[in-house]
Amino acid sequence: MNTPTPKSHVLTEAIAGFTTFLTMSYIVVVNPAILSTPGTGMNFQGVLTATVVVCFTMTLLMGVYAKLPFAVAPGMGINAFFTFSIILGRKVPWPTALGMIFWAGVLFLMISVTPIRESIARGLPPSLRIAAAAGIGVFLTFIGLRNAGIVVADPATLVKLGPLGAPAWLAMAGAAVTVWLLQRKSPLAFLGGIAIVTAVAAAMGLAKLPEHLLSAPDFSSVFLKLDLRGALQLSLLPATVSILFTDLFDSISTFVGVSHAADLVDAEGNPLNLRQGLIVDALATLGAGLAGTSSGTAYIESAAGIEMGGRTGLTSVFTALCFLPCLFVAPLAASVPAFATAPVLILVGALMFRSIARLPLERLEDAIPAFLTIVLIPLTFSITQGILWGFLSHAVLYAIAGRSREVKPVMWVLAVVAAGLLWLEHGA
């Protein structure tokens, strides 16, 4: 067997890192578009700067410290929860919401450096992890349909089909183009769809082109503007805990799934450097609150770079460097209309929903908690409600079915915590 030369190794890792960047670069546009939704009070350019800072610093840390080829960015799903459930739904001021992200990161870090992480990872039933991912997928798709104007509010039926004007048709065309690119495994699938819809919208007068293509980073709008004390209100604890568990689910699922697919596992089948990777993920959540955006997490799109030969932390270093120029594209990114990013939300949601095929639904004690988790996330516009009711119903229904001994001790603890948090949030 020929051993690759250092030069060829570095070139392979560089190509892999650039590929990963291309597959997830859409987040630079989509994340600030979500967080700066009218009513939140957050500045688009400031959130874009925060997004790029998190992508660069935490992806670099993933490569240098964890030595893994995983890129990190604000997570899809949690950014929608942060915007629509916490800020717009609960009327929580955005600095307080950023403080919640920070404290969730602190809790995540405490769990990651102690044996608690392993206990939770082993105690959580896979069905609830899968259901949470599927529910978040439906949540994202609903928001995408709303941003496209395909679904609108209705006082009688709550929602209905929209008028299907030009924005809706452009969004559907963008989704079709993106699917076509995805089927051909193009790393530019999401970004390409956004660019094409924006260009056509500009030609039709539905999007305004910026006066300047580049601008300096904005470190004054949201950077270090979090309210740490306000985020410690007892009434906000359920949502903070929900952020923690959503981050934990995302991280473990990404590390386990991608590591096994790429054979980045040890002799016992465990993902390599999992503890270090989760510590970086925890720092990404904590750091996101400081920078001015929602939680950062390892991205499943990292698999694209791994398929191109990325196997070490050097891949992540190259991905991180690719994000730096994005600090200066805020005017261009701000010209992208909401209906141009809607296809990304719809399709990412659909891809997350595919995990439902792995759900065990034969027994009611498995099916009902999963079902409640999936439907309550979009119907209540809250990941918190889906996760908490999933925890509680799993333990209760297993006890009713005479299978209480199969429930891990940590799951009983989480069920009691869920009951307490639900009472705290909705009790008299």
N, C-alpha and C positions, 0 to 999 in steps of 0.2 A: 504494500500500500504506500502511495506517495504521500509524504507529509507536506501540507501546504506551507509555502514560505510566509514569513511574517507580513510581507507586502501584500500578498494575495489575501491573507486573513483580514488585514485592515480594510482592504478594498471591499471584501464581502460584507464586513460589518457596516461599512459606510453605506453601501447600497441597501442593506437591510434597514438601517436607521432611517434613510431617506424614504424608503417605501412605507415604513410605519408612520412617518410624519404625513405623507400624502393621504393615507387612509383616514387619519383623524384630524387633519387640519381644519375640517369644517367646524370644529368646536370653537375656533377663534371667532367665527361669525355667529354661530348659533347660540353659544352660551350668553354673550352680552345681549343678544336679541331677546332672549327669554327673560333675563334678569332685569332688563330695562323696560319691560312691558309697561305701558302707561298705567300709572297708579302706584308703582313701587317707589318712585322717587330716585332710583339708581341711575347714574349717568352711563350711557353706552360706552363712551370712550374710556372712562375709568374702569368699567368692568372688563373691557377688552384688555387693557393693560394688566389688570389683576389676573385674568385668564392666562395670558402669555407668561407672566411671572411664575405662576404655579406650574404651568407646563414645563418651562425651562428648568427651574430650580429643582423640582421634585423628580423629573425624568433624569436629570443629571445625577441627583442623589441616588436614584434607583440603580444607575449604572456604576457609580463610583463606590457606594457603600454596600448595596445589596448584590451588586455584580450580576444583575439580571437584565435580559433584553426586553424589559417591559416599559412602556411609556405611561406617563401619568398626566391626567387632565381633569378638570371639573366634570363630574359624572352626569350623564344624561339620566333623567328621572329624578335625581335628587335636586337638580337645578329647577325643575318644574315644581317639585314639592316646596322648595324654598320660596319660589315666586308666588305660586297660586294658592298654596295652602297656608303657609306661614305669614307672608307679607300681605297678600291681598285677601286671603280667607280669614285669618285671625286678626288682621289689622295691626300686626306687629311692625314697628318701625324697622327699616332695613338695618340700621346700626345694631339694634338689638338682635335681629335675625343673624347677623354676622357673628355676634357674640355667642349665639347658640351653636353655630358651626365650630367656633373655637373650642368651646367646652366639650362638644361631642368629640373633637379631636383629642383633647386631653384625656377623656375617658377611654378612647380607642387606644391611645398610647399606653395607658396603664394596663389595659387588657393585653396588649401585644407583647409587653415585656414580662408578663407573669404567666403562670400556668392556667390562668382563667381562660385565655384564648383557646387553648386546646380543649378545655372542658366544654366551652360553648360550642366549638366547632364539632365536637363529637356528639354533643347532646341534642343539637338541633336536628329534627327530622328533615331529611332531604326534600320531602314533599312541601314543607313550608318555605324552604329556600326557592324551590321551583315556582311555587305559587306566587311568592313575592315578586319574582322576576316577571312572570306573566302579567300580574296585576299592574306593575309599573309600565309594562309595555302597552297595555290598554290605555292607561293614563296618558302616556305620551302621544299615542295615536289620536285620542280625543282632543288633546290640545292642538295637535297639528291640523286636524279637520276643522277646528274652530278658527285657527289662524288663517286657513285657506278660504274661509267663508262657506265651506261645504255644510257645516253644522252651525246653527245659530240658536239663540235663546228663544223660548216661546213661553208666554205666561200660563198657557193651558196645559201643555205637555212637557214643560221644562226645556226640551230641545226639539228641533225639527230640521229638515233639510233646508239649506239656504237657497238664495235665488240663483245660484250657479252663474255668476257673472264672469267677467274676464279673469279676475284673480283666481277664482276656483278652477277654471279651465286651465290656466297656466300652471297652477299647482299640480293638477292631475297630469298634465304633460310632463312637468318636471319629475314627477314620481315615475312615469313610464320610462323616461330617459335614464333615470337613476337605476331602475331595475334592469334595464338593458345593459348598462355598464357593470352592474353587480354580477350579472350572469356571465359576463366576460372577465370577471375577476380584476376589473380595473381599479387601481388604487385611487383614482380620481372620481370614483362613482358619485359620492355625496357632493364633493366640491364642484364637480362638473355639472351636476343637476342644478345646484344653486346658481352657478355662473350663467348657465343658459337661460334660466327663467328670468334672472335679473336683467340680462342683456335684452331679451325680448320685451320685458316690462318697460325698460327705459326707452326702447324704440316706439312703444305704444303710448308713452307719456304717463305710465303708471308708476314709474320710479324716477327719482331725481338724481342725476349724476352729481358727484361732489365737485366743488370748485377746486379742491386740492386733493391729490391722490394720497399724499403722505402728511403726517403730522408727528410732533413729538409725543412721547408717552405721557399719559395723564396719571401722575402720582398724587394728585390733590383731591380728587373727587371721593374716592371710596377707600383708598389705601390707609390702613391703620385708623379707620373711622368706626371700628366696632365698639359696641357698648357692652363691656364685660359684666358690669354690675346688673344692668337691666335684664340681661339674659339669664340671670339666676333666679328669676321669679318662679315660684313653685308651679304656677299654672302652665309654664312653658316646658316643664320637665318631660312630659310625655313625648312632645315633638323632638326634644333634644335626644332622648333615648332612641326614638325612631330613627333619627339621623345616624346615630351610632350603629344600630343594627343593620340599617341599609348599607352603610359603608362596609361593615363586616361581611355581610352577604356578598356584596360585589367583589370585595377583595379575595375572599376565600374561593369563590366560584371562578374568578378569572385565573388566579394562580393555579388552582387544581386543574381546571379544564385545559388551559393552554399548556401547562407544564407536562401533563400526561400526553397530550396530542403531539408535543414536540420532543418527548422523551427527556425532558429536563427534570428527572426525578432521581432520587438516591436508590440504594439497593433495596430499601423497604417499600419503594413506590411513593414516597413522600416528595412533594415539590422541593427543589433545591432552594436553600436560603429562604424558606418561607417566613421564618421569624423576622429576618432583616427586611424582607419585602413588605410585611405587614407594618413594621415600624415606619417605613417610608410612607406607606399609605396613611398611617395615623398622622404623621407630620404633614402630609399633603392636606388633610382635613383641617388640622390646626392652622397651618400656614395659609390656607384659603381664607379662613376667617380674618386673618391679619391683612392679607392682600386686598380683600374686598370682593370675594366671590363665594359660590357654594362649594361644597366638599370636593376635594380632589381624590381620584382613585385610579388604580391601574386599569388600562384600557384593553378590552378584548381585541381591538384592532392590532395590538402588538403581534398577534399571530401572523399577520401579513408579512412583517419583517422577519419573523422567525422562519417562515416558509422560504424566504429569500436567503437563508443561511445564517441569520443572526443567532448567536448562541451565548454571547457574553455581554457584560455590562457595556462594552464598547459600542454596541448597537444603540443603547439608550443615550450614550454620550453624543453620538451623531444626531439622533432624533432631537435631543435637547437643543443643540446648536441650530438646527433648522427652524426652531421656533423664534429665535431672537429677532430676525427681520420683521416678524409679525407685529412687533411693538409699534411699528410706524405706519400701519395700514388702517387706522381707525376711520378716517373719512371714507375710504373705499368700502370698508365693511359696513359702515352705517347706512350706505346707500342701498343695501340689500333689503327689499321689502319682506314683511312677515310671511307672505304667501310663498316666497321663494325658499324660505327655510322650512316651511310646513312639510314638504315631502320627506325631509330628513327625519322629522319627528314621527311621521306616520310609518316610515319604513323601519326605523330603529325600533319603534314599538312592535311592529310585526315580527321583526327578527327576535326580539326578546320573548314574544308570545309563543314562539315555536317550542320553547322548553316545556310547554304544557303536555306535549306528547309523552313525556317521561313520568307523568303523574300516576301514582297508583290510585285508582278510583273504584276498585272492586268493593271495598268495605266503606260503610258510612263514616266510621270514625277517621278514615283517611280522606274521604272525598269532601265532607262538609267543611272541615277547617281550611282545606285548600280552596274550596269554592268561596267561602267567606272572605278569605284573604284576597283572592282575585277580584271579586266584585266590589268589595268595600273600598279598595284603593281608588278606582275611578269614580264610583258613585258618591263618595264623601269628599273627593278631591284631597285625599289625605293618605299617604303611605302609613302614617301612624296607626290609623284605625284598622287597616288591613292586617298589619303585623300583630297588633295587640290582640285583636279578636281571634286571629289565627293561633297565637300562643295559648290563649285561654280555652278556646273550644277544643283544641287538640288534647289537652290534659283532661278536661271534663268528659269528653266523649270516649276517650280511651278507658277512663274509670267506669263509665256507664256500660261499656262493652266488655268489662271484666278483664281488661288488658293493662291495668294500672302498673303492673310490674314491668311492662315493656317501656314505660315512660322513664327516661333518664332523670336522675335527681336534679340536674341543672334545668331540665325542662319544667319540673314542678316549681322550681324557684322562679323561672321566667313567667310561668302562668300566674303565680301569686303577684309578682311585680306588675304584670299586665292588668290584673284585676284592680290593683291599687291605683295604677295610672289612669285606668278608665273611670274609676270612681272619682279620682281627683279632678279629671277633666269634665265629667258629665254628671257627677253625683250632686245631690242637693247641698 
